[in-house]
Amino acid sequence: MVGHPADLDGDGDVDVITTDLNGNGRPDIVVTCDGAWANRKQVSKSEICWWRNAGR
């Protein structure tokens, strides 16, 4: 598994992770976002996205 933390615009933490999630031997991509914060209040929800590598 390879993870890369990033904060692209300063509003929230973003993590990009590449790992084989479904056991097919190909790395998939997962991105998590901690949501946006303003004045110490969370103004948007956290989310996770998964791109499955089908190898096509």
C-alpha positions in Angstrom: 0.0 0.0 0.0 1.3 3.4 -0.9 -0.2 6.6 0.7 0.3 10.2 -0.2 -1.1 13.0 2.1 -1.9 16.2 0.3 -3.6 19.4 1.1 -4.4 21.0 -2.2 -6.1 24.2 -1.2 -5.7 24.4 2.5 -9.3 23.6 3.3 -9.0 19.9 4.2 -6.7 17.0 4.3 -6.6 14.7 1.3 -5.0 11.2 1.2 -4.3 9.3 -2.0 -3.8 5.5 -1.4 -2.9 2.9 -4.0 -3.4 -0.7 -2.9 -5.1 -3.9 -4.2 -8.5 -3.8 -2.5 -10.3 -6.6 -4.3 -7.5 -9.1 -4.6 -7.1 -9.1 -8.4 -3.3 -8.3 -8.2 -3.8 -4.7 -9.6 -3.4 -1.6 -7.6 -6.6 0.4 -7.0 -6.8 4.1 -6.1 -8.6 5.3 -3.0 -8.9 9.0 -2.1 -10.2 10.3 1.2 -11.0 13.9 2.0 -11.4 15.2 5.5 -14.0 17.8 4.5 -13.6 21.6 4.6 -13.2 23.6 7.8 -13.9 27.3 8.3 -13.6 29.1 11.7 -13.0 25.8 13.5 -16.3 24.3 12.2 -16.6 21.6 9.6 -18.6 23.0 6.7 -18.6 19.9 4.4 -18.7 16.2 4.9 -15.8 13.8 4.7 -15.8 11.5 1.7 -14.0 8.5 0.2 -13.7 7.5 -3.5 -12.5 4.2 -4.9 -11.3 3.7 -8.5 -11.1 -0.1 -9.2 -8.4 -1.1 -11.6 -10.0 -3.5 -14.0 -6.9 -3.8 -16.1 -8.6 -3.1 -19.4 
